[in-house]
C-alpha cells in the first residue's frame, strides 16, 4: 500500500533530522473549497519539528532545510505547508 503524503513527510523528516518532536497536522479540511484544495484531502499541512540539527540555524534556514528534506512535496504536491522548526531547549 502506498504512503499518504503525511506518512511520506513523517518518514522523510525523521530520516533527515532524527527529531525529538515531530507533529504533522493535516489542515486540509479547514481549506475545503478554497484555493489550492485539490480534493485529495492532503493539500494543507502544519509541521511542528524539534531537532538538534536546528541548533545553529536561523528560522529561515530551518524552514529551508525542512523544505529541502521534503523534496517535491511543498509547492508541488502540497499547496500550503506551515513550518514551526526549533531546536530542543536545554
RABEL-V457231 format. One record per residue. RES is the residue in three letters. SS is DSSP state (H for helix, E for strand, L for the rest). OMEGA is omega as a letter, one per 20 degrees, with the letter a starting at -180 (none if undefined). Layout:
res=(RES | RES)
ss=(SS | SS)
omega=(OMEGA | OMEGA)
//
This chain:
res=(UNK | UNK | UNK | UNK | UNK | UNK | UNK | UNK | UNK | UNK | UNK | UNK | UNK | UNK | UNK | UNK | UNK | UNK | UNK | UNK | UNK | UNK | UNK | UNK | UNK | UNK | UNK | UNK | UNK | UNK | UNK | UNK | UNK | UNK | UNK | UNK | UNK | UNK | UNK | UNK | UNK | UNK | UNK | UNK | UNK | UNK | UNK | UNK | UNK | UNK | UNK | UNK | UNK | UNK | UNK | UNK | UNK | UNK | UNK | UNK | UNK | UNK | UNK | UNK | UNK | UNK | UNK | UNK | UNK | UNK | UNK | UNK | UNK | UNK | UNK | UNK | UNK | UNK | UNK | UNK | UNK | UNK | UNK | UNK | UNK | UNK | UNK | UNK | UNK | UNK)
ss=(L | L | L | L | H | H | H | H | H | H | H | H | H | H | H | H | H | L | L | L | E | E | E | E | E | E | L | H | H | H | H | L | L | L | L | L | L | L | L | L | L | L | L | E | E | E | E | E | E | E | L | H | H | H | L | L | L | L | H | H | H | H | H | H | H | H | H | H | H | L | L | L | L | E | L | L | L | E | L | E | E | E | E | E | E | E | L | L | L | L)
omega=(a | r | r | r | r | r | r | r | r | r | a | a | r | r | a | a | a | a | r | r | r | r | r | a | r | a | a | a | r | a | a | r | r | r | r | r | a | r | a | a | r | a | a | a | r | r | r | a | r | a | r | a | a | a | a | a | r | r | a | r | r | a | r | r | r | r | r | a | a | r | a | a | a | r | a | a | r | a | a | r | r | a | r | a | a | r | r | r | a | none)
//
